[in-house]
């Protein structure tokens, strides 16, 4: 991937994971550039289909585009960080845990392991320091 494209994704996404909103700053890990629609499913390597992801969300997402809503069991598309607003699908709690507010939010939160211990703790620290932002 050309450096210019990587830099454009990082700048547009303000150095934050587009799924769990964790900031790379102070995290200690290099974030990944994700194909929202995976190349294996026809997604392009273009700014309109790339998003910054923390390692946890990236490894859990892999090539998924849909997952089951844990409340109803139906398969729904995962949250699309460029087409949907984070605050309409998720809420952050003071302890760093993320709640899914919609079927899309719940399915994405579960499929991407957003409430795993390390990213949850990192979000709580960033929130306490005033470094966390939902949108």
C-alpha positions in Angstrom: 0.0 0.0 0.0 1.5 3.4 -0.9 2.7 5.5 2.0 0.6 8.4 0.8 -2.6 6.3 1.1 -1.6 5.0 4.6 -0.9 8.6 5.7 -4.3 9.7 4.4 -6.1 7.0 6.3 -4.2 7.8 9.5 -5.0 11.5 9.2 -8.6 11.0 8.3 -9.2 8.6 11.2 -7.2 10.9 13.6 -5.0 8.1 14.8 -8.0 6.2 16.3 -9.4 2.7 15.7 -12.5 3.2 13.6 -14.3 0.4 15.5 -13.5 0.7 19.2 -12.2 4.4 19.0 -9.0 3.6 20.9 -6.3 6.1 20.2 -2.9 4.8 19.0 -1.2 7.6 21.0 0.1 6.1 24.2 -1.1 2.6 23.3 2.3 1.1 22.5 1.2 -0.9 19.5 1.1 -0.1 15.8 -2.4 0.1 14.4 -3.4 -1.7 11.2 -5.0 -0.4 8.0 -8.1 -2.5 7.4 -10.1 -3.1 4.3 -13.6 -2.5 5.5 -14.9 -4.8 2.7 -12.1 -7.3 2.5 -10.2 -7.8 -0.7 -11.2 -11.5 -0.6 -14.8 -10.2 -0.9 -14.2 -7.7 -3.6 -13.2 -4.7 -1.6 -10.8 -2.2 -3.1 -7.6 -0.7 -1.8 -8.9 2.8 -1.8 -9.4 5.5 0.8 -13.2 4.9 0.7 -12.6 1.2 1.8 -9.8 1.6 4.3 -9.9 2.2 8.0 -7.4 2.4 10.9 -7.8 -0.4 13.4 -6.2 -1.3 16.7 -4.6 -4.8 16.7 -7.4 -6.3 18.8 -10.2 -5.2 16.4 -8.1 -6.0 13.3 -7.3 -9.6 14.4 -10.9 -10.3 15.4 -12.4 -8.8 12.3 -10.2 -10.6 9.8 -12.4 -10.9 6.7 -15.8 -10.7 8.4 -18.4 -8.3 7.0 -21.4 -9.7 9.1 -21.9 -11.4 12.4 -24.8 -12.6 14.6 -26.6 -10.2 16.9 -26.1 -11.8 20.3 -29.7 -10.7 21.3 -31.6 -12.0 18.4 -29.2 -14.4 16.7 -29.8 -12.9 13.2 -26.8 -12.2 11.0 -26.3 -8.4 10.4 -23.6 -6.4 8.6 -20.8 -5.2 10.8 -20.6 -1.5 11.6 -19.2 0.5 8.6 -17.0 3.2 10.1 -17.2 5.5 7.1 -20.9 5.2 6.4 -22.3 5.0 10.0 -22.0 7.2 13.1 -20.3 5.4 16.1 -22.5 7.1 18.7 -25.7 5.7 17.0 -24.5 2.1 17.5 -22.2 2.1 20.6 -21.8 3.7 24.0 -18.7 3.8 26.1 -18.9 3.3 29.9 -16.6 4.8 32.5 -14.9 1.5 32.9 -13.9 1.4 29.2 -16.5 -1.2 28.3 -18.5 -0.6 25.1 -22.2 -1.3 24.9 -23.9 -2.1 21.5 -27.0 0.0 21.1 -28.3 -1.7 17.9 -28.1 -5.1 16.3 -25.2 -3.8 14.2 -23.5 -2.4 17.3 -24.0 -5.6 19.4 -22.8 -7.9 16.5 -19.7 -5.8 15.8 -18.8 -5.4 19.5 -19.0 -9.2 20.0 -17.4 -10.2 16.7 -14.4 -7.8 17.2 -13.9 -8.6 20.9 -14.1 -4.9 21.7 -14.5 -5.6 25.5 -11.3 -7.7 25.8 -9.3 -6.8 28.9 -6.4 -4.8 27.3 -8.4 -2.5 24.9 -11.1 -2.0 27.6 -8.4 -1.0 30.2 -6.7 1.3 27.6 -10.0 3.0 26.7 -10.7 3.6 30.4 -7.3 5.2 30.8 -7.7 7.3 27.7 -11.2 8.4 28.9 -9.8 9.3 32.4 -7.1 11.4 30.7 -9.5 13.1 28.4 -8.0 11.5 25.3 -11.0 9.5 24.2 -13.5 10.6 21.5 -16.5 8.8 20.1 -16.8 10.8 16.8 
